[in-house]
Amino acid sequence: MLAEPPIATPAFIDIVYAKTAQGRLEIVQRSAGLGARQRSVLIMLDGHKPAGELAALMPAPQLARILDELSALGLIATAAETSNDAARLAPVKAMLVRTAETYLGLIAADLVRQIDAVNDERGLQRAIGHWHMAMQDSNTVGKSSMPSWRWSRLR
């Protein structure tokens, strides 16, 4: 018997894709004009499962084309690329949590949970706004109780 030629494995089969911040926003706003298949693939990409798991839902060439289109639109990236967001946000989140716990005490619990849940820049901007308002509303924090360089950096 002749040996069967190896079956070509699509390049994307083991790649784990995740939605970017823009991709998460697209899910909510529907502003990019995606087709039904594109939108479905975008929704199913979770940053945990390899894209090959979606191959059962549609032919591999079609899936490859959709992944390329979503990537070109900036709606998805490999999970490794999107995890860089977490590394960039971590120092800011740590500073927010540290100062909230230091100056707000037990009142900071809800704010700290909100900050911990942040996973993108837009969420971080909201958390900073809440943090700033909580710090201003607190009677324990005044410009004289924190070094002035911190206040100027936060503005």
Backbone bond lengths (Angstrom), bond angles and torsions (degrees), N, CA, C in turn:
res aa  C-N    CA-C-N  psi(-1)  N-CA   C-N-CA  omega(-1)  CA-C   N-CA-C  phi
1 M - - - 1.450 - - 1.522 110.16 -
2 L 1.273 114.02 147.29 1.455 120.18 177.89 1.521 109.87 -84.05
3 A 1.289 115.45 143.19 1.465 119.85 176.95 1.517 108.77 -70.98
4 E 1.320 114.70 137.69 1.464 118.83 178.73 1.523 109.22 -76.13
5 P 1.332 116.25 141.54 1.467 118.31 178.41 1.521 109.39 -65.13
6 P 1.330 116.92 146.44 1.474 118.67 179.11 1.526 110.53 -63.84
7 I 1.307 114.08 143.40 1.464 119.91 178.17 1.525 107.75 -80.05
8 A 1.302 115.48 130.87 1.470 120.14 -179.87 1.529 108.91 -69.73
9 T 1.294 115.87 125.93 1.458 121.73 177.49 1.521 108.36 -91.48
10 P 1.333 117.50 126.39 1.466 118.64 178.14 1.529 110.76 -57.77
11 A 1.308 115.57 144.14 1.471 121.34 -175.88 1.527 112.73 -62.43
12 F 1.310 117.57 -28.34 1.462 120.84 -174.11 1.523 113.72 -85.59
13 I 1.312 118.28 -6.45 1.460 121.63 -168.18 1.536 113.91 -56.96
14 D 1.335 117.45 -35.64 1.470 120.55 -178.27 1.525 113.58 -102.58
15 I 1.309 117.33 2.10 1.466 120.92 -177.98 1.528 109.49 -83.15
16 V 1.309 115.12 133.52 1.460 120.93 177.24 1.530 107.21 -98.73
17 Y 1.320 115.61 118.85 1.458 121.61 178.86 1.522 109.81 -103.99
18 A 1.323 115.53 151.59 1.467 121.76 175.85 1.520 108.37 -136.73
19 K 1.313 114.99 155.17 1.462 119.90 176.09 1.535 108.70 -70.89
20 T 1.307 116.04 140.69 1.462 120.60 171.40 1.528 107.10 -82.90
21 A 1.311 117.13 176.96 1.468 120.38 175.94 1.520 109.58 -58.26
22 Q 1.329 116.07 -39.85 1.463 120.79 178.67 1.531 110.43 -65.46
23 G 1.324 117.10 -36.08 1.462 121.35 178.01 1.516 111.91 -66.98
24 R 1.332 116.75 -41.07 1.465 120.08 177.20 1.522 110.75 -64.60
25 L 1.313 115.87 -37.32 1.460 120.33 177.64 1.530 110.59 -66.89
26 E 1.317 116.95 -38.04 1.466 121.44 178.91 1.524 111.51 -61.85
27 I 1.314 116.99 -36.60 1.473 120.71 178.55 1.528 109.54 -57.83
28 V 1.303 116.32 -39.80 1.467 121.25 -177.29 1.522 111.89 -81.37
29 Q 1.330 117.43 -46.51 1.463 121.20 -170.15 1.528 114.96 -89.81
30 R 1.326 118.01 -24.98 1.468 122.07 -178.75 1.524 111.92 54.15
31 S 1.314 116.90 46.23 1.464 120.41 -174.96 1.521 114.50 -99.02
32 A 1.326 118.57 -10.58 1.467 120.79 -175.89 1.517 113.18 -88.02
33 G 1.323 118.16 -5.03 1.452 121.32 178.93 1.520 113.39 68.95
34 L 1.319 117.09 37.52 1.460 121.28 -179.58 1.524 110.68 -71.02
35 G 1.330 115.18 147.76 1.451 120.83 172.64 1.519 109.63 -76.05
36 A 1.331 115.82 171.52 1.465 120.65 -177.07 1.529 111.70 -60.76
37 R 1.317 117.96 -44.69 1.468 120.89 -179.72 1.535 110.92 -65.26
38 Q 1.337 116.30 -42.95 1.469 119.66 179.27 1.524 110.21 -61.03
39 R 1.311 116.38 -46.08 1.463 120.99 -179.59 1.521 110.98 -62.87
40 S 1.322 116.85 -42.19 1.465 120.78 179.20 1.524 110.99 -60.97
41 V 1.326 116.40 -45.43 1.462 120.02 179.28 1.524 109.36 -63.29
42 L 1.327 117.60 -43.82 1.462 120.98 179.18 1.529 110.78 -58.03
43 I 1.305 116.83 -44.33 1.464 120.95 -179.65 1.526 111.11 -64.00
44 M 1.342 117.04 -39.56 1.468 120.56 -175.09 1.528 113.90 -77.35
45 L 1.312 118.39 -18.69 1.470 120.05 178.69 1.519 108.47 -75.23
46 D 1.329 115.68 116.22 1.462 119.63 -171.77 1.527 115.18 -117.69
47 G 1.338 117.40 0.39 1.448 119.54 -179.77 1.517 113.84 82.27
48 H 1.331 117.45 4.29 1.464 121.63 -178.98 1.523 112.59 -122.44
49 K 1.325 117.05 -42.32 1.460 121.15 -177.86 1.524 110.19 -92.45
50 P 1.334 116.80 143.55 1.468 118.71 175.83 1.528 110.43 -69.18
51 A 1.312 115.93 150.33 1.465 121.47 -178.09 1.517 111.91 -59.83
52 G 1.324 117.57 -25.80 1.456 121.10 179.55 1.516 113.35 -58.24
53 E 1.330 117.73 -25.22 1.461 120.62 178.29 1.523 111.63 -66.30
54 L 1.318 117.43 -20.90 1.460 120.74 177.92 1.524 111.78 -83.98
55 A 1.333 117.53 -10.94 1.461 121.62 -177.15 1.525 111.89 -63.19
56 A 1.317 118.29 -22.39 1.458 120.90 177.64 1.520 111.58 -71.90
57 L 1.307 117.57 -17.56 1.463 121.79 -176.30 1.521 113.79 -90.06
58 M 1.340 116.17 -20.77 1.462 120.23 -178.42 1.520 108.99 -159.38
59 P 1.306 117.49 161.34 1.463 119.72 179.53 1.529 111.48 -60.32
60 A 1.327 116.42 143.38 1.461 122.21 -177.49 1.526 113.28 -54.35
61 P 1.340 119.30 -43.38 1.483 117.86 179.49 1.530 112.64 -61.64
62 Q 1.332 116.29 -38.13 1.468 119.83 178.85 1.530 110.33 -67.27
63 L 1.318 116.62 -42.92 1.460 120.65 178.51 1.527 110.71 -62.82
64 A 1.328 116.59 -42.67 1.469 120.36 178.86 1.522 110.65 -60.79
65 R 1.332 117.00 -42.32 1.465 121.16 179.18 1.529 110.68 -63.18
66 I 1.332 116.76 -43.98 1.474 120.86 -179.74 1.524 110.52 -64.58
67 L 1.324 117.63 -42.95 1.471 120.54 178.15 1.522 110.66 -60.81
68 D 1.337 116.58 -41.71 1.467 120.14 177.36 1.522 111.41 -62.62
69 E 1.337 116.95 -42.29 1.472 120.71 -179.78 1.530 111.20 -65.09
70 L 1.325 116.42 -45.65 1.469 120.08 179.95 1.527 110.95 -63.54
71 S 1.318 115.74 -38.06 1.464 119.89 178.12 1.527 110.91 -66.84
72 A 1.330 116.55 -43.01 1.466 120.99 179.33 1.534 111.77 -62.77
73 L 1.329 116.05 -32.03 1.471 120.50 178.28 1.530 111.99 -79.57
74 G 1.325 116.69 -6.94 1.469 120.39 -179.50 1.511 113.36 78.68
75 L 1.331 117.04 19.09 1.462 120.90 -177.69 1.520 112.73 -90.00
76 I 1.342 116.51 -22.06 1.459 120.93 177.23 1.523 109.53 -135.93
77 A 1.306 115.00 160.53 1.457 122.56 173.61 1.517 106.28 -153.65
78 T 1.316 116.53 166.48 1.461 117.44 176.97 1.524 108.04 -63.74
79 A 1.311 115.62 151.63 1.465 119.90 -178.25 1.526 110.93 -57.89
80 A 1.329 116.76 -33.81 1.469 119.99 178.55 1.519 111.11 -63.86
81 E 1.334 116.99 -38.66 1.465 120.58 179.49 1.527 111.36 -69.37
82 T 1.334 117.43 -40.37 1.460 119.68 -178.49 1.516 111.85 -74.81
83 S 1.340 118.21 -23.33 1.455 118.92 178.48 1.519 111.31 -69.13
84 N 1.338 117.34 -16.98 1.462 119.99 175.72 1.521 111.06 -62.59
85 D 1.340 117.95 -28.69 1.459 121.51 176.13 1.526 109.91 -58.04
86 A 1.322 115.99 -45.68 1.457 120.21 -178.56 1.524 110.61 -61.15
87 A 1.331 116.41 -40.83 1.470 119.83 180.00 1.524 111.34 -66.51
88 R 1.322 116.53 -36.53 1.471 120.28 179.07 1.519 111.76 -71.12
89 L 1.322 117.07 -35.91 1.463 121.07 -176.10 1.530 112.53 -81.59
90 A 1.315 117.24 -23.29 1.473 121.41 -173.67 1.522 114.35 -54.74
91 P 1.344 120.21 -47.12 1.476 118.36 -179.02 1.534 112.89 -63.74
92 V 1.319 116.63 -36.65 1.468 120.10 179.67 1.528 109.52 -68.29
93 K 1.345 116.13 -44.98 1.455 119.73 178.59 1.528 110.71 -60.56
94 A 1.329 117.05 -41.04 1.471 120.79 179.91 1.520 111.06 -62.17
95 M 1.331 116.96 -42.32 1.466 120.49 179.09 1.532 110.67 -64.98
96 L 1.328 117.32 -41.55 1.461 120.50 179.39 1.531 110.53 -62.83
97 V 1.326 116.69 -45.93 1.461 120.76 -179.68 1.528 110.56 -64.25
98 R 1.325 116.45 -46.10 1.465 120.65 -177.88 1.529 111.04 -60.02
99 T 1.324 117.13 -47.45 1.471 119.15 -178.41 1.523 111.49 -70.37
100 A 1.330 117.20 -36.85 1.470 119.26 178.46 1.525 110.12 -63.34
101 E 1.320 117.15 -45.93 1.461 119.87 -179.92 1.529 111.45 -66.23
102 T 1.315 117.01 -37.47 1.463 120.89 -178.95 1.524 111.41 -68.21
103 Y 1.306 117.37 -46.37 1.458 120.53 -171.69 1.529 114.71 -97.92
104 L 1.331 117.41 -17.29 1.461 119.43 -178.23 1.524 112.80 -110.67
105 G 1.312 117.16 -16.89 1.471 120.39 179.13 1.514 112.26 62.57
106 L 1.335 116.49 -134.74 1.456 121.82 -176.75 1.525 112.88 -64.49
107 I 1.313 116.36 -25.78 1.465 120.72 179.07 1.535 111.01 -62.38
108 A 1.311 117.15 -21.53 1.469 122.18 -175.64 1.525 113.79 -77.50
109 A 1.317 119.85 -8.89 1.465 122.08 -171.83 1.528 113.20 -53.92
110 D 1.331 117.68 -51.02 1.471 120.23 -179.92 1.519 111.55 -64.92
111 L 1.308 116.33 -40.93 1.461 121.13 178.93 1.527 110.75 -62.94
112 V 1.308 117.16 -41.89 1.471 121.16 179.01 1.529 110.37 -63.52
113 R 1.333 117.59 -41.43 1.474 120.38 177.10 1.526 110.57 -61.38
114 Q 1.329 116.64 -41.25 1.460 120.68 178.99 1.533 110.47 -64.01
115 I 1.313 117.13 -44.11 1.470 121.50 179.96 1.530 110.03 -64.00
116 D 1.322 117.61 -42.84 1.466 121.61 179.82 1.524 112.00 -62.11
117 A 1.331 117.57 -30.93 1.462 121.35 -177.88 1.533 113.20 -78.82
118 V 1.313 117.61 -11.18 1.472 121.73 -178.04 1.522 110.53 -65.39
119 N 1.368 115.31 134.72 1.457 119.00 177.74 1.525 113.28 -135.28
120 D 1.329 116.63 8.02 1.461 119.31 176.71 1.529 109.71 -152.36
121 E 1.321 115.36 170.90 1.471 119.85 -175.95 1.519 112.99 -63.12
122 R 1.317 116.45 -40.19 1.461 119.68 -178.86 1.531 110.39 -62.13
123 G 1.323 116.29 -43.98 1.457 120.49 176.90 1.517 111.93 -63.58
124 L 1.341 115.57 -37.37 1.462 119.64 178.12 1.521 111.10 -65.62
125 Q 1.316 117.54 -39.32 1.460 120.43 177.94 1.527 110.66 -61.62
126 R 1.332 116.71 -41.88 1.472 119.78 177.16 1.523 110.60 -63.34
127 A 1.331 115.71 -44.26 1.469 119.68 -179.07 1.524 111.04 -63.01
128 I 1.331 117.15 -39.08 1.470 120.49 178.01 1.525 109.99 -62.77
129 G 1.325 116.30 -40.44 1.469 119.88 177.56 1.524 111.55 -60.71
130 H 1.338 116.55 -44.90 1.469 120.46 178.94 1.521 110.74 -66.59
131 W 1.334 115.74 -40.80 1.462 120.52 178.33 1.531 110.26 -60.87
132 H 1.335 115.91 -45.81 1.465 121.04 -178.41 1.524 110.75 -61.58
133 M 1.323 116.71 -44.79 1.466 120.07 179.83 1.527 111.01 -64.55
134 A 1.335 116.85 -41.21 1.469 120.22 178.91 1.522 111.10 -63.67
135 M 1.319 116.29 -40.07 1.463 119.81 179.29 1.525 110.62 -66.36
136 Q 1.322 117.43 -40.52 1.465 120.61 179.12 1.520 111.52 -67.37
137 D 1.332 115.96 -38.33 1.467 120.18 -177.53 1.526 113.18 -74.11
138 S 1.311 116.58 -19.98 1.449 120.68 -177.66 1.525 110.66 -72.50
139 N 1.305 116.20 138.23 1.464 120.76 176.66 1.518 111.83 -78.09
140 T 1.341 117.06 -16.65 1.460 120.24 -175.12 1.520 112.85 -86.40
141 V 1.315 116.50 -11.45 1.468 118.83 -177.00 1.514 109.36 -110.35
142 G 1.270 115.41 127.18 1.452 121.15 173.91 1.504 107.59 -139.42
143 K 1.292 116.75 163.13 1.465 118.42 -179.04 1.520 111.50 -59.34
144 S 1.310 116.13 -28.84 1.464 117.79 -179.07 1.525 112.49 -76.75
145 S 1.344 118.13 -20.03 1.458 119.59 -178.67 1.521 113.18 -87.21
146 M 1.328 117.78 -11.14 1.460 121.35 176.48 1.517 108.24 -119.12
147 P 1.310 116.41 145.94 1.461 118.51 177.03 1.531 110.60 -56.61
148 S 1.301 116.97 139.91 1.463 120.90 -174.66 1.523 112.45 -64.55
149 W 1.327 117.99 -29.49 1.459 119.07 -179.27 1.517 111.62 -64.16
150 R 1.326 117.73 -29.94 1.474 119.73 178.20 1.517 110.76 -68.63
151 W 1.317 115.90 -41.20 1.463 117.87 -179.55 1.508 110.53 -65.64
152 S 1.312 117.50 -40.14 1.459 118.43 -179.41 1.523 110.89 -69.08
153 R 1.326 119.58 -31.16 1.461 122.44 178.84 1.524 111.00 -71.99
154 L 1.305 117.89 -32.06 1.447 121.16 -175.87 1.524 113.24 -80.55
155 R 1.287 116.81 -14.40 1.477 119.13 -178.73 1.482 110.90 -85.13
